[in-house]
Amino acid sequence: MVAAVEITPEFGEVRDEEQLDWEKLAAYLREQLPDADRPLTVKQFRGGHSNLTYLLRFGQREWVMRRPPFGPLPVGGHDMGREYRVLSRVWEVFKPAPRGMLYCEDPAIVGAPFFVMERRKGILIRMRQALPPELPMDPASLRKLSEGFVDTLADLHAVDYQAIGLGELGKPDGFLKRQITGWMGRWEKAKTREVPLMEKLGGWFLDHMPVSPPPSLIHNDYYLHNLMIDFADPAHVVGVFDWEMSTIGDPLVDFGVALGYWREPDDPADLLATGEGEVHTLRPGFMSREELMHRYATRTGRDMSDMPFYWAWAHWKNATVVEQIYVRYVRGQTTDPRFAGMGTHAPALASAAARIARRLGFRD
């Protein structure tokens, strides 16, 4: 386990390079939100690596605003309209989803489309940082946290997306193939150097796709650090965030992404190092990946025999995700120091994907 980084506050002052026209925003929101006629103060949330997230305070009333990062954006990424569309509907049947309140596609307000959602309060588990002191850390509590983690994903996959008007959110036919080809293209646009395994794995995934189960509403970026936990009950997830990539598709893609972020003590050192801080799931009490799969299968009735493919694919996809973040730092589009050390992550994740894929016949 790597030494933990000191815990930083949930939010702080807005970074200089991520300031917006707050007067213009306040004028726009005055007629859109309850109590928005009061003076506006703004803080910036410190979590996350992608979209910019701000805390808006109008007196005692708080809202959360999200907009894309500055600089060129990958095609299909940072979709504020999609995130708002999902959150404006799914909160009615899936309680951990914060309610989307409004969406603005006019870039004249804050320089890009944005949306506002309700504020949730609870315990956040931040990447690279020690577990928060509010979270019980005994093995029994961390097992409850693991159970809540997997049960919440299973509950999301049980949502009747047609009944809440999200039937047109995605195109489930051919979903897995589009995921593979789409991330192959994103890698080519984001890479800062050659990683031959990435191209080889992409072709292998296309040639060995399993048959997908019936589609469901999926989050598409579900992992521990996108959740908020109840102060009183570690098994109760009170918030699921970052819905910009949610769609209708293969639920095992969603579960594979969750596995791709979940670490165990015998994982290779280069993979553990991508955590750049405390690797939370190594603590006693956190369930193993095998236990997560068993609990999900029991709760959903789904066949999990193809999960090694999805798990390998998730590592491969995450290599591109971190490269898209790292390239913003390389290009000078952000000065956030968290991004500086990400240059080693893509090769480590590609190697992790290959190790799993070799069990299924991959040869490099």
FIVO-357170 format. One record per residue (C-alpha): x, y, z; residue in three letters. Coordinates in steps of 0.02 Angstrom, whole numbers, padded with zeros to 5 digits, always signed. Layout:
N
XYZala/...
// end
This chain:
364
+00000+00000+00000met/+00070+00171-00049val/+00071+00307+00082ala/-00089+00408+00082ala/-00095+00587+00023val/-00160+00713+00150glu/-00348+00737+00138ile/-00399+00899+00053thr/-00565+00989+00083pro/-00716+00941-00021glu/-00709+01112-00105phe/-00607+01271-00102gly/-00577+01432-00195glu/-00598+01427-00384val/-00434+01397-00475arg/-00376+01553-00568asp/-00380+01470-00739glu/-00556+01401-00709glu/-00644+01562-00661gln/-00806+01602-00754leu/-00914+01757-00777asp/-01006+01740-00612trp/-01108+01899-00632glu/-01177+01838-00798lys/-01215+01667-00722leu/-01303+01743-00572ala/-01411+01850-00687ala/-01458+01699-00791tyr/-01502+01589-00641leu/-01602+01724-00553arg/-01760+01675-00646glu/-01719+01489-00657gln/-01690+01425-00480leu/-01773+01447-00309pro/-01687+01579-00201asp/-01568+01628-00341ala/-01612+01811-00315asp/-01492+01814-00166arg/-01305+01856-00180pro/-01202+01718-00262leu/-01042+01647-00190thr/-00946+01509-00280val/-00826+01373-00227lys/-00747+01236-00333gln/-00756+01051-00293phe/-00585+00970-00283arg/-00631+00794-00336gly/-00633+00728-00513gly/-00515+00746-00660his/-00632+00793-00799ser/-00779+00912-00795asn/-00771+01070-00690leu/-00889+01063-00542thr/-00936+01215-00439tyr/-01037+01242-00280leu/-01159+01386-00302leu/-01224+01468-00144arg/-01369+01589-00146phe/-01380+01630+00039gly/-01413+01462+00124gln/-01474+01375-00035arg/-01342+01271-00123glu/-01335+01199-00299trp/-01201+01111-00400val/-01152+01168-00575met/-01051+01066-00701arg/-00971+01119-00865arg/-00837+01043-00978pro/-00652+01081-00950pro/-00566+01214-01053phe/-00475+01170-01213gly/-00513+01048-01355pro/-00629+00907-01303leu/-00639+00726-01363pro/-00786+00687-01476val/-00933+00624-01373gly/-00854+00670-01207gly/-00907+00797-01076his/-01088+00792-01136asp/-01180+00908-01017met/-01344+00887-01110gly/-01338+00698-01091arg/-01295+00707-00907glu/-01436+00829-00873tyr/-01560+00726-00975arg/-01524+00571-00871val/-01523+00660-00703leu/-01685+00751-00741ser/-01773+00581-00756arg/-01682+00443-00663val/-01689+00524-00490trp/-01873+00480-00481glu/-01839+00292-00478val/-01656+00280-00430phe/-01633+00377-00269lys/-01442+00396-00270pro/-01453+00504-00427ala/-01458+00691-00389pro/-01598+00782-00477arg/-01551+00884-00631gly/-01630+01056-00615met/-01588+01149-00775leu/-01480+01140-00931tyr/-01410+01286-01031cys/-01333+01255-01202glu/-01292+01438-01232asp/-01101+01457-01221pro/-01120+01644-01196ala/-01159+01619-01010ile/-01006+01525-00946val/-00913+01484-01107gly/-00988+01311-01133ala/-01150+01215-01105pro/-01183+01179-00922phe/-01313+01110-00805phe/-01364+01131-00624val/-01413+00990-00507met/-01462+00972-00325glu/-01327+00960-00192arg/-01306+00795-00100arg/-01213+00779+00065lys/-01121+00626+00129gly/-00950+00544+00133ile/-00840+00554-00021leu/-00698+00430-00049ile/-00570+00524-00151arg/-00443+00448-00266met/-00262+00463-00205arg/-00315+00514-00030gln/-00338+00424+00135ala/-00510+00360+00177leu/-00606+00503+00261pro/-00612+00499+00451pro/-00803+00503+00446glu/-00805+00330+00368leu/-00797+00181+00488pro/-00642+00083+00440met/-00668-00081+00530asp/-00679-00233+00413pro/-00866-00258+00444ala/-00905-00079+00391ser/-00795-00089+00237leu/-00882-00250+00186arg/-01049-00159+00203lys/-00978-00022+00092leu/-00930-00153-00037ser/-01104-00228-00031glu/-01185-00057-00053gly/-01069-00023-00199phe/-01118-00177-00297val/-01301-00177-00245asp/-01322+00003-00305thr/-01253-00042-00476leu/-01369-00192-00485ala/-01516-00080-00439asp/-01470+00042-00576leu/-01469-00099-00703his/-01644-00147-00647ala/-01717+00025-00689val/-01857+00022-00818asp/-01778+00153-00931tyr/-01924+00152-01052gln/-02045+00197-00912ala/-01947+00355-00868ile/-01929+00416-01046gly/-01748+00365-01078leu/-01782+00234-01210gly/-01699+00340-01344glu/-01544+00379-01241leu/-01438+00251-01331gly/-01432+00119-01467lys/-01402-00048-01383pro/-01382-00147-01545asp/-01197-00154-01582gly/-01156-00062-01421phe/-01004-00164-01372leu/-00925-00151-01545lys/-00951+00037-01546arg/-00870+00049-01376gln/-00715-00040-01437ile/-00697+00055-01601thr/-00739+00220-01516gly/-00605+00201-01384trp/-00480+00146-01516met/-00509+00311-01604gly/-00497+00411-01443arg/-00331+00330-01403trp/-00260+00383-01571glu/-00311+00563-01539lys/-00251+00572-01359ala/-00091+00469-01355lys/+00068+00561-01306thr/+00180+00417-01364arg/+00163+00244-01441glu/+00100+00099-01334val/+00093-00048-01458pro/-00013-00155-01341leu/-00156-00031-01358met/-00177-00060-01545glu/-00153-00248-01531lys/-00280-00264-01392leu/-00408-00159-01483gly/-00404-00276-01632gly/-00412-00429-01520trp/-00564-00363-01427phe/-00655-00336-01592leu/-00619-00515-01645asp/-00674-00594-01480his/-00831-00501-01427met/-00953-00603-01320pro/-01140-00597-01349val/-01210-00456-01243ser/-01351-00485-01119pro/-01514-00385-01134pro/-01477-00198-01121pro/-01503-00087-00970ser/-01474+00092-00917leu/-01288+00100-00878ile/-01184+00233-00792his/-01027+00194-00895asn/-00905+00264-00766asp/-00958+00178-00606tyr/-00824+00164-00474tyr/-00797+00199-00290leu/-00744+00379-00312his/-00902+00428-00404asn/-01009+00381-00254leu/-01064+00470-00095met/-01094+00367+00062ile/-01220+00398+00201asp/-01141+00469+00359phe/-01241+00346+00465ala/-01233+00187+00360asp/-01085+00134+00251pro/-01199+00015+00153ala/-01311+00159+00096his/-01257+00253-00060val/-01336+00427-00057val/-01257+00494-00216gly/-01196+00430-00385val/-01112+00564-00490phe/-01032+00593-00662asp/-01168+00530-00779trp/-01101+00612-00937glu/-01068+00444-01023met/-01226+00355-00966ser/-01324+00265-01101thr/-01426+00111-01141ile/-01310-00034-01169gly/-01226-00191-01107asp/-01235-00195-00916pro/-01079-00303-00906leu/-00982-00158-00982val/-01035-00059-00829asp/-00985-00197-00712phe/-00821-00221-00804gly/-00779-00037-00778val/-00813-00059-00592ala/-00696-00210-00587leu/-00565-00114-00684gly/-00549+00011-00542tyr/-00556-00118-00401trp/-00385-00173-00339arg/-00327-00324-00238glu/-00166-00352-00139pro/-00089-00472-00266asp/-00113-00355-00415asp/+00050-00307-00505pro/+00148-00162-00431ala/+00133-00054-00587asp/-00056-00071-00583leu/-00065-00029-00398leu/+00045+00123-00430ala/-00088+00200-00542thr/-00182+00240-00381gly/-00047+00369-00337glu/-00097+00363-00154gly/-00193+00247-00041glu/-00268+00102-00139val/-00428+00094-00038his/-00492-00078-00085thr/-00335-00160-00016leu/-00396-00130+00161arg/-00463-00280+00258pro/-00650-00293+00239gly/-00666-00238+00058phe/-00739-00379-00046met/-00634-00465-00179ser/-00679-00447-00363arg/-00740-00627-00360glu/-00856-00585-00215glu/-00921-00432-00306leu/-00960-00537-00459met/-01049-00669-00356his/-01157-00541-00266arg/-01201-00453-00428tyr/-01245-00618-00513ala/-01354-00668-00365thr/-01445-00501-00364arg/-01472-00488-00552thr/-01475-00669-00612gly/-01350-00627-00750arg/-01223-00750-00818asp/-01048-00686-00773met/-00944-00813-00870ser/-00884-00682-00995asp/-00826-00559-00861met/-00638-00585-00895pro/-00665-00507-01068phe/-00756-00357-00994tyr/-00628-00337-00856trp/-00483-00338-00979ala/-00576-00217-01092trp/-00604-00098-00945ala/-00417-00086-00909his/-00386-00052-01093trp/-00521+00082-01098lys/-00457+00162-00938asn/-00286+00179-01019ala/-00365+00298-01143thr/-00466+00387-01009val/-00309+00433-00912val/-00216+00476-01072glu/-00354+00599-01118gln/-00327+00681-00949ile/-00138+00676-00958tyr/-00130+00752-01131val/-00221+00907-01067arg/-00076+00932-00946tyr/+00054+00900-01082val/-00029+01029-01194arg/-00037+01158-01054gly/-00227+01161-01048gln/-00223+01136-00860thr/-00096+01167-00723thr/-00179+01047-00602asp/-00029+00957-00522pro/-00129+00795-00502arg/-00111+00765-00688phe/+00079+00776-00697ala/+00115+00597-00644gly/-00009+00512-00760met/+00116+00478-00898gly/+00151+00301-00836thr/-00031+00251-00814his/-00081+00203-00992ala/+00061+00076-01016pro/+00024-00001-00846ala/-00161-00017-00884leu/-00126-00089-01057ala/-00014-00220-00976ser/-00152-00261-00851ala/-00275-00285-00993ala/-00154-00398-01085ala/-00122-00506-00932arg/-00308-00545-00920ile/-00333-00563-01107ala/-00192-00690-01119arg/-00298-00808-01014arg/-00426-00798-01155leu/-00301-00830-01294gly/-00229-00657-01331phe/-00053-00662-01401arg/+00058-00510-01413asp/
// end
